[in-house]
Amino acid sequence: MATRAMEEGTVDLPVPHPRERQARDLTGLPVLGLGLLALLGGLKLILDGKLGGGAGDQVLTNIGSLLIVLGGLALAGLTAVAPGQARVVQLFGRYRGTIRATGLRWVNPFAKRLKVSTRIRNHETKVAKVNDADGNPIEIAAVVVWQVADTARALYEVDDFGAFVVIQTETAVRHIATSYPYDARGDGQVSLRDNAAIITAQLSAEIAARVEAAGVRVIESRISRLAYAPEIAHAMLQRQQAEAIVAARQRIVAGAVGMVEMALARLAEHDIVELDEERKAAMVSNLLVVLCSDRAAQPVVNTGTLYH
């Protein structure tokens, strides 16, 4: 058994027995010409033998019949391979190779030639409702782009490689969704929403490990939908808004304190006005109110002094 370890879990899959190899085939056009000549020559010999009616003419008839049989076998071995397709050759239950060369090819006429598409495909998973690492219900879906890389494993290792990719992709998406939180709760924590590149790389690696036994190559995978479940979406939105407001207020206050410090330093440096501790406190209070308020300040004209 071969063990393929993945993030926070393992998947034990059997070692694939068949491996793709090139089948023994020939260019089909010369064989097509020879087969047609054999058929026409055989028909002519049979007609000549029937018309003659002698003992020697029976030999011509037999030779003509043999040529027809040989011509039919030659034509039966012809196989047309279109671009984006491959033909798996199977003779008496044994894998004999794969034809990937496009055009008209010829193989053993008694062999089966199974068609396998090697075109690039994509699959979008259904929206799955799972709990993230914090236990919050989320909705997640992904798109995976894949291609058959080994036709022998695709046909002989699994019953239906297309269905196998679908199920393994959905399994990988659910595993990734339950391994990380939707939102990061601390600095450096990986989350589904904030670390798309890391999550995508993890998802691609896990899907590739799961479908490798089927001879499938994962080209790319992306999360196409990621959201909180409807029953907690409103509450989570309020929490995100509150966190954004707190973060914004922290920056506003930090900037306001810096501006107040700069104002007091400039006043003292240029000796514009001499302020005692009480006047400094009043000035700091007024500046912080003006700078930190979410509304425009209303000017008030002071006709007296600070103390009257």
Secondary structure, DSSP 8 states (H G I E B T S, - for coil): -EEEEETTEEEEE--------B---EEHHHHHHHHHHHHHHHHHHHHHHHHH-SHHHHHHHHHHHHHHHHHHHHHHTEEEE-TTEEEEEEETTEEEEEE-S-EEEE--TTSEEEEEE-S-EEEE---EEEE-TTS-EEEEEEEEEEEES-HHHHHHTSS-HHHHHHHHHHHHHHHHHHHS-SS-SSTT---TTT-HHHHHHHHHHHHHHHHGGGTEEEEEEEEEEEEE-HHHHHHHHHHHHHHHHHHHHHHHHHHHHHHHHHHHHHHHHHT-----HHHHHHHHHHHHHHHH-SS--------S-S--
